[in-house]
Amino acid sequence: MGSRPSTPANRSFWAGTQHDINPAKFLRDVRIEASKTTWPSRRETLVTTGVVLAMVALTIVFFLVVDQVIGLGMRFLFGVGG
């Protein structure tokens, strides 16, 4: 078929979009979106922090145990490590 000269291809990515840059509207939109944010309560924050700290502690213990087991295996098999 081929191209149609009466309707040329639109080569610009931004063609057909509005380029209005309005800082006041932007700040208004930001304020509106920020007002939609729901913040956790103090209790939810403390509980979540406690859970994160507990998981970090469990991870530390897990890797400590794995490191000790690998070190023991290296000493047993090769007489190195330690």
Backbone hydrogen bonds in HBPLUS format (Angstrom, degrees):
<---DONOR---> <-ACCEPTOR-->    atom                        ^
c    i                          cat <-CA-CA->   ^        H-A-AA   ^      H-
h    n   atom  resd res      DA  || num        DHA   H-A  angle D-A-AA Bond
n    s   type  num  typ     dist DA aas  dist angle  dist       angle   num
A0007-THR N   A0004-ARG O   3.01 MM   3  5.67 150.9  2.10 121.0 128.2     1
A0015-ALA N   A0012-SER O   3.33 MM   3  5.12 155.7  2.39  95.1 102.2     2
A0017-THR N   A0014-TRP O   3.04 MM   3  5.60 158.4  2.09 140.4 139.8     3
A0026-PHE N   A0022-ASN O   2.96 MM   4  6.25 160.3  2.00 155.7 162.2     4
A0027-LEU N   A0023-PRO O   2.92 MM   4  6.14 166.2  1.94 152.9 155.2     5
A0028-ARG N   A0024-ALA O   2.95 MM   4  6.15 154.5  2.02 144.4 152.0     6
A0029-ASP N   A0025-LYS O   2.83 MM   4  6.08 159.9  1.87 152.5 157.6     7
A0030-VAL N   A0026-PHE O   2.87 MM   4  6.16 154.0  1.94 150.4 158.3     8
A0031-ARG N   A0027-LEU O   2.91 MM   4  6.13 159.6  1.96 148.1 153.1     9
A0032-ILE N   A0028-ARG O   2.96 MM   4  6.25 155.1  2.03 148.0 154.9    10
A0033-GLU N   A0029-ASP O   2.93 MM   4  6.16 165.1  1.95 151.3 155.0    11
A0034-ALA N   A0030-VAL O   2.84 MM   4  6.00 158.6  1.88 151.5 158.0    12
A0035-SER N   A0031-ARG O   3.01 MM   4  6.17 143.0  2.15 140.3 149.4    13
A0036-LYS N   A0033-GLU O   3.06 MM   3  5.24 142.4  2.20 100.8 111.8    14
A0037-THR N   A0034-ALA O   3.12 MM   3  5.31 156.5  2.18 104.5 111.8    15
A0045-THR N   A0041-SER O   2.99 MM   4  6.25 156.8  2.05 150.4 156.8    16
A0046-LEU N   A0042-ARG O   2.96 MM   4  6.22 159.5  2.00 150.7 156.0    17
A0047-VAL N   A0043-ARG O   2.88 MM   4  6.10 162.0  1.92 154.5 159.4    18
A0048-THR N   A0044-GLU O   2.94 MM   4  6.02 165.2  1.96 146.9 151.4    19
A0049-THR N   A0045-THR O   2.93 MM   4  6.05 158.4  1.98 146.2 152.6    20
A0050-GLY N   A0046-LEU O   2.92 MM   4  6.12 156.0  1.98 144.9 151.5    21
A0051-VAL N   A0047-VAL O   2.95 MM   4  6.24 154.9  2.01 150.5 157.2    22
A0052-VAL N   A0048-THR O   2.96 MM   4  6.21 161.1  2.00 151.0 155.9    23
A0053-LEU N   A0049-THR O   2.95 MM   4  6.19 164.7  1.98 152.9 156.8    24
A0054-ALA N   A0050-GLY O   2.93 MM   4  6.10 154.6  2.00 145.6 152.8    25
A0055-MET N   A0051-VAL O   2.93 MM   4  6.16 157.9  1.98 150.1 155.8    26
A0056-VAL N   A0052-VAL O   2.95 MM   4  6.19 153.0  2.02 149.1 156.9    27
A0057-ALA N   A0053-LEU O   2.96 MM   4  6.19 158.1  2.01 146.2 151.9    28
A0058-LEU N   A0054-ALA O   2.92 MM   4  6.22 159.4  1.97 150.0 155.5    29
A0059-THR N   A0055-MET O   2.91 MM   4  6.08 153.2  1.98 144.5 152.0    30
A0060-ILE N   A0056-VAL O   2.91 MM   4  6.17 155.5  1.97 150.2 156.8    31
A0061-VAL N   A0057-ALA O   3.00 MM   4  6.29 164.9  2.03 152.4 155.8    32
A0062-PHE N   A0058-LEU O   2.88 MM   4  6.06 161.4  1.92 148.1 153.7    33
A0063-PHE N   A0059-THR O   2.99 MM   4  6.20 172.1  2.00 155.2 156.1    34
A0064-LEU N   A0060-ILE O   2.91 MM   4  6.05 150.1  2.00 148.0 157.2    35
A0065-VAL N   A0061-VAL O   2.94 MM   4  6.14 162.4  1.97 153.8 157.6    36
A0066-VAL N   A0062-PHE O   2.92 MM   4  6.19 165.1  1.94 153.6 158.1    37
A0067-ASP N   A0063-PHE O   2.88 MM   4  5.89 160.2  1.92 142.1 147.9    38
A0068-GLN N   A0064-LEU O   2.97 MM   4  6.18 156.0  2.03 145.9 152.4    39
A0069-VAL N   A0065-VAL O   2.93 MM   4  6.17 159.8  1.97 153.4 158.8    40
A0070-ILE N   A0066-VAL O   2.92 MM   4  6.12 163.8  1.95 153.3 157.7    41
A0071-GLY N   A0067-ASP O   2.88 MM   4  6.02 160.0  1.92 146.6 152.8    42
A0072-LEU N   A0068-GLN O   2.86 MM   4  6.03 156.6  1.91 146.9 153.3    43
A0073-GLY N   A0069-VAL O   2.91 MM   4  6.12 157.9  1.96 147.8 153.9    44
A0074-MET N   A0070-ILE O   2.89 MM   4  6.14 155.8  1.95 150.2 156.7    45
A0075-ARG N   A0071-GLY O   2.95 MM   4  6.19 159.7  1.99 149.3 154.6    46
A0076-PHE N   A0072-LEU O   2.90 MM   4  6.07 156.7  1.96 147.7 154.5    47
A0077-LEU N   A0073-GLY O   2.87 MM   4  5.96 166.5  1.89 152.2 155.8    48
A0078-PHE N   A0074-MET O   2.85 MM   4  5.59 161.3  1.89 144.8 151.3    49
A0079-GLY N   A0075-ARG O   2.96 MM   4  4.23 132.6  2.19 107.9 118.1    50
